């Protein structure tokens, strides 16, 4: 892996485990919008966490109007809405044979990560870093009624209807009590990892659960692509945890780790291949994470999907679902 002249600042300590090193230095560049600005990251050899050296003072600049999680998803109507509700009911833990079939054809990984929890529909749920609220709207369509979203980068508070709101706020403002706190690809964007998880722990009822979905350096994609790995996503991703570092962080913040599952996708291949070719994800007229037209054949994309499934089975995919429970 090329370090591209990255350096290790004197006196730096890992912000997860506190180690003074040794560290492995890497220089990554902003690639989502093709800004190409350089950012230095250090890999802690003690806990395995890859972390940005200096959090940009103007971090909000990298979450502009074109950032994909702020783009709303148009709600389906008629029969389409009924089918989406069936899928969402099944994925959120309810019995729905039609939903099972639809979930196979049109997966929704964030929602699928909740199915093993068997949540009651009156569960108090907050989604931290929820963007435009797509997951919350899916839960609402499945019959959940006590939902809240918080995200410090949305332009303003959002009223999504039916009592569902997204607050422009930090996780530290959560008062609770909640039965479930969710970080779906948001924890890696938060500068103070300990403060964030401790705030979530305090907001939970005794025995309450927390679901953390994050990219992980404990993966084939990081080992193979290095700083061209699409999920590094400099500078928005401030921390790329190893499975060891996320366990350590969670336990230090008052959680028991109940399980780690893998839900990586073909994106780890085609996104990283695009970055190696210096092709941005967010191109003019594109507000979603999809392959650039004409770059990959259908056969290549199908192969990437099969390889992602295999890596998940081998516990070497680049995305994990960490299920936590507030410790007694």
TABELZI-V920110 format. One record per helix or strand of 3 or more residues. SS is the DSSP state (~ for helix, > for strand). FROM is the first residue (numbers start at 1). LEN is the number of residues. If there is no record, write none. Layout:
# TABELZI-V920110
ss	from	len
SS	FROM	LEN
SS	FROM	LEN
This chain:
# TABELZI-V920110
ss	from	len
>	23	7
>	38	7
>	50	3
~	59	4
~	68	3
~	78	14
~	97	9
~	109	4
~	115	3
>	124	5
~	134	8
>	146	5
>	158	4
>	164	4
~	171	3
>	178	7
~	187	3
~	193	11
>	204	13
~	220	9
~	230	3
>	239	3
~	243	10
>	255	8
~	267	10
~	298	16
>	319	8
